[in-house]
Amino acid sequence: MSLYPERNPKVAWRKIEGETVIISPEDSHVHELNETASLIWEHADGKHSIDEIAALVAAGYEVPPAVAKSDVEELVKVLSAKGLLAAPKRQEVFAGA
């Protein structure tokens, strides 16, 4: 199984000058994401796995893949705890299965 983070469809968000601004639906709290976190947010669409997002971060910011994966997992955990993201588990589909 792989984790595919997905944005909460109830949040309002906009990208401004390379950074993402998110408004929590429950309390209207404003969250600001830096450029790297914005890249992760944009790919948290339920279609990209944490591993795929980490590969984008590693390539885009020249960090080791293990560091990128750890950073992505940590941000997903934080944003999930705030109700901004969900990280549903999805099974891998194998051909012929």
C-alpha positions in Angstrom: 0.0 0.0 0.0 1.1 3.5 -0.7 -0.1 6.8 0.8 -1.6 9.3 -1.6 -2.2 12.6 0.2 -5.2 14.6 -0.8 -6.2 18.2 -0.1 -9.3 18.7 2.0 -11.9 19.8 -0.6 -13.3 22.3 1.9 -10.2 24.5 2.2 -9.7 27.6 0.2 -6.3 28.2 -1.2 -4.3 30.3 -3.6 -0.7 30.4 -4.8 0.8 33.9 -4.5 4.3 34.6 -5.7 5.5 31.0 -5.3 3.9 30.5 -1.9 0.6 28.9 -1.0 -2.0 30.5 1.3 -4.6 28.1 2.8 -7.6 29.0 4.8 -8.9 26.4 7.2 -12.7 25.8 6.7 -13.5 25.3 10.4 -11.8 28.4 12.0 -10.8 30.6 9.0 -7.1 30.3 10.2 -4.6 31.3 7.5 -1.7 29.0 6.8 1.2 30.1 4.6 3.4 27.5 2.9 6.9 28.2 1.6 8.0 27.3 -2.0 8.9 23.7 -1.1 5.8 23.0 0.9 3.8 24.6 -1.9 5.2 22.0 -4.3 4.1 19.3 -2.0 0.6 20.9 -1.6 0.1 21.2 -5.3 0.8 17.5 -5.8 -1.3 16.4 -2.9 -4.2 15.6 -5.3 -4.9 12.0 -4.4 -3.1 10.9 -7.6 0.5 11.3 -6.5 2.0 9.0 -3.9 4.3 10.3 -1.1 7.2 8.6 -3.0 6.3 10.4 -6.2 6.1 13.8 -4.5 9.4 13.1 -2.7 11.1 12.4 -6.0 9.9 15.8 -7.3 11.2 17.5 -4.2 14.5 15.7 -4.4 15.0 16.6 -8.1 13.7 20.2 -7.7 15.7 21.1 -4.7 18.8 18.8 -5.0 18.3 17.0 -1.7 18.9 13.3 -1.1 15.7 11.2 -1.8 15.6 9.9 1.8 15.7 13.5 3.1 13.0 14.5 0.7 10.8 11.6 1.6 11.2 12.4 5.3 10.3 16.0 4.7 7.2 15.1 2.6 6.0 12.6 5.2 6.4 15.2 8.0 4.5 17.9 6.1 1.7 15.5 5.3 1.5 14.6 8.9 1.4 18.2 10.1 -1.2 19.3 7.4 -3.3 16.2 8.1 -3.3 17.0 11.8 -4.6 20.5 11.0 -7.4 19.0 8.8 -6.0 20.5 5.6 -4.9 17.2 4.1 -5.9 13.6 4.2 -3.6 10.7 3.4 -5.8 7.8 2.4 -4.3 4.4 1.9 -4.7 2.9 -1.5 -3.6 -0.5 -2.6 -1.2 -0.9 -5.5 -2.9 -2.4 -8.5 -0.9 -5.1 -10.3 -1.5 -6.2 -13.8 -3.1 -9.6 -14.0 -4.2 -9.6 -10.4 
